Amino acid sequence: MLALSRPPLPLPRLLSLALSTLSTVSLGAAAADTAETADTAPAEKRAAPSKDNRTLNEVVVSANRLDDIEQRRYSTAAKMVFGREELDRYGDTSLGDVLKRLPSVTISGTPGRGGDIRMRGLGNGYTQILLNGEPAPRGFSLDSIPPDQVERIEVMRAPVAEHSTRAIAGIINIVLREDFARKQNDFRPSASLENGRLQSFVSLQRSDSDGSFGYNLNANVMHRNQASQVDTTTSARDLGTGLATLQRDEQSRSNTVSDGLHLSSRLNWKLDGGDSLALNPFLAVNRGVTTGDSRLTESIGIAPYSTAQWRTENESTLLRVMGNWKHRLESGSRLDIRFNAGLASSDSTTDRREYDGGGALAHTSWSNTQIRDTTFSTAGKLSNPVARGHSLAVGWELERGQRKETATTIQDGALQLAQFGSDLEASTTRLAAFGQDEWEISPLWSVYGGLRWEAIHTRSDWASGSASNDSSVASPLFHSVWRFTEESKDQIRLGLTRSYKSPTLGQLVPRPTLSSTYPTSVQNTVDKPDSAGNPNLKPELAWGLDLAYEHYLAEGGILSASLFQRNIDNLIRNVTSLQNVGWSPTQRWVTTPQNIGSAVTRGIELEAKFRLAELMAGAPPLDIRANVSRFWSKVDGIDGPNNRLDQQPTYTANLGADYRLRSLPLTVGGNLNWTPAFTVQQSTTQTYTQQLKRVYDVYALWQVDRDTRVRFSAANLLHVDYATGTAYLTGTGEQSVQSSARTYRVFSARLEIRI
């Protein structure tokens, strides 16, 4: 068994001191690295970690790219890198399924149906999503990119200056395929079976180069056929008498058939004088139809309908072109210019019909929403090497986005919200400037300091009004890594940052949206309220602290323990209340985002990744991957218990293993993802609960020959129902809504051929 290098303080003592620090210090956050994985590691370490080669200017990074663990080790700021091995392991067809197994990351919602991506249990915009280092476009879903089009995933626990500091929880950077150094063709057809329904996927990739020009082309075609089943029970009682006033059971069934085409490419030119130009076009087209029906029974109260049928048609297109020009100056400085242009459109139509107990048509609802987003951004960074292992950089960003939205709702033949019109126009302008200083003070100690200023202006206009919002944030950032000795595999990280979360466009626009579950003339309840934005929202601001201890094993493994704390001001939370509104002569339930005060969250994250033979002589060829994260949080102004941040679990855990058979070219493995049951007091009148969530996946990989592999996988083998609940206090009454969504096993097979 390998022995840890002796640190100045034993690890238990170190963790104890760190926990004590977390309880008293309200600064900083662990930092993430830059989108270019090489930039925050000292150049000599990126090329080859040698004591005798530390001249920043004279080293050229060649094809011997550091592996995922080495990139993590030599980054001054904390970053985890997951490459093709992790992306391919289970043959996943969506990035969400890949992310759920990574340290610090969870996916909310029903297993297999997507959901919010959360770091450290925090969602709703606390996690910054980047695409090739650029902020993802509005409305972008990671599930719109197949894993086969991704080169690597970078998980950053806090921002650095050259990225947006809208990352209180952290950053996930998706880097698209870029391997054009050698000629290569990949062909990957796959098929999945879910609840008797066939899903099919085909991935094609070609890489080649011709002199100074290199390219990578990717194409993915997919077909999905998925069923959903949700059972919901709604009950209410009078708090004074204790008598039940409502008992309703609803059974909903639906089926979604969708098709998608995703194309991406990276084109790279090496220019004279050491310059380079890269273009990344990306196109995603998706079409889907959902048909469903529901049955409603009401033993107490009057049912608004008996049965219902609906049909929803969705179309979406995302076109994005990213470019990067790198120019080396005579002084040795480097100028890096990026630009990005995107167009996104979506069209969704829902036709719903409700029938009474006798089968007669009782109510109709038809709605259509069309959205068109255009974005353009440009950014630049000027890097200047000051001395050996010391580099300064300054940069800027400018982003302009415009949205045109048309929304129409007709219920029982009447146009709803006619006074607000159907059209909405909105624009967002974001401007940022930053400076950063990276300095390898000694072979044992590296530091990073940065300052970023960012301002956002948002304006929206509709038929009867307009609204605007302005905000700006200055974010100081500091990261440091200290190694015990030059030969030591142990190191300590410290990060102090200022980050923020800006309100979304939907949160800022006060134009109301009616509850679409039932016709408005029939239902407007506390669990089905109207919604409206709040143009007076302020951004959430957070100071944070990150402290980590890392031990790197000889064969590429790692053992780490990290602590974090975030102190958040201007916390935004949706508040539901009964209001007098301008779109109805009677009071209605409306949910509106509000700044409600302050909050604090802290946690400890443990990770282990190693080969069992490294720790036990004669052990079988077993690779172990495990991580567990424990979270605490408290929201001021809301009485406990359970006054936690919205939908943050108490802990999450993953346990995975891979076994390589010695007698056969076969590797098998599995992973258990675990989120315990938890309760959150969301406001003084609303409580959210989620039951235990377990997802168990397995795979088998057969290496037919050097260029051919067959991969079999089974996802969500436990297929446990996903159960959630919400309780509301409504003055003199209490209402409870309990939902249970069925989940399904998915069996897949994929052929992987490399030519």
Salt bridges, closest charged atoms under 4 A:
ASP33 OD2 - LYS79 NZ 3.07
GLU36 OE1 - LYS326 NZ 2.95
ASP39 OD1 - ARG334 NH2 3.36
ASP39 OD2 - LYS381 NZ 3.14
GLU85 OE2 - ARG89 NH2 3.24
GLU86 OE1 - ARG89 NH1 2.64
ASP88 OD1 - ARG84 NH2 2.42
ASP88 OD1 - ARG188 NH1 2.90
ASP88 OD1 - ARG750 NH2 3.75
ASP92 OD2 - ARG101 NH1 2.76
ASP97 OD1 - LYS100 NZ 3.85
GLU134 OE2 - ARG338 NE 2.66
ASP148 OD1 - ARG84 NH2 3.87
ASP148 OD1 - ARG188 NH1 3.28
ASP148 OD1 - ARG750 NH1 3.33
GLU151 OE1 - ARG177 NE 3.58
GLU154 OE2 - ARG152 NE 2.97
GLU162 OE2 - LYS381 NZ 3.23
GLU178 OE2 - ARG65 NH2 3.35
GLU178 OE2 - ARG152 NH1 3.19
ASP179 OD2 - ARG182 NH1 3.14
ASP186 OD1 - ARG754 NE 3.27
GLU194 OE2 - ARG113 NH2 2.55
ASP208 OD2 - ARG206 NH2 3.44
ASP231 OD1 - ARG253 NH1 3.20
ASP259 OD1 - HIS223 ND1 2.73
ASP275 OD2 - HIS327 ND1 2.67
GLU298 OE1 - ARG248 NE 2.99
GLU313 OE2 - ARG311 NE 3.01
GLU315 OE1 - ARG287 NE 3.82
ASP351 OD2 - ARG353 NH2 3.77
GLU354 OE2 - ARG352 NE 2.79
ASP373 OD1 - ARG138 NH2 3.36
ASP373 OD1 - ARG403 NE 2.95
GLU397 OE1 - ARG430 NH1 2.88
GLU397 OE1 - ARG452 NH2 3.20
GLU399 OE1 - ARG430 NE 2.85
GLU405 OE1 - ARG403 NH1 3.79
ASP412 OD2 - HIS363 ND1 3.05
ASP437 OD1 - HIS390 NE2 2.74
GLU440 OE2 - LYS45 NZ 3.36
GLU454 OE2 - ARG166 NE 3.77
GLU454 OE2 - ARG430 NH1 3.02
GLU454 OE1 - ARG452 NE 2.88
ASP461 OD1 - ARG459 NH2 3.10
ASP470 OD1 - HIS457 ND1 2.61
GLU486 OE1 - ARG54 NH2 3.09
GLU487 OE2 - LYS51 NZ 3.78
ASP490 OD1 - HIS551 ND1 2.73
ASP527 OD2 - LYS528 NZ 2.79
ASP530 OD2 - ARG588 NE 2.50
GLU540 OE2 - LYS501 NZ 3.73
ASP546 OD2 - ARG120 NH2 2.78
ASP546 OD1 - ARG566 NH1 2.84
GLU550 OE2 - ARG493 NE 3.02
GLU555 OE1 - ARG611 NH1 3.19
GLU605 OE1 - ARG120 NH2 3.22
GLU605 OE1 - ARG157 NE 3.63
GLU607 OE1 - ARG72 NH2 2.86
ASP623 OD2 - ARG660 NH1 2.48
ASP658 OD2 - ARG89 NE 3.21
ASP658 OD2 - ARG625 NH1 2.41
ASP697 OD2 - LYS100 NZ 3.14
ASP697 OD2 - ARG101 NH2 3.04
ASP707 OD2 - ARG706 NH2 3.71
GLU734 OE1 - ARG237 NE 2.99
GLU752 OE1 - ARG709 NH2 2.90
GLU752 OE2 - ARG711 NE 2.79
GLU752 OE2 - ARG750 NH2 2.81
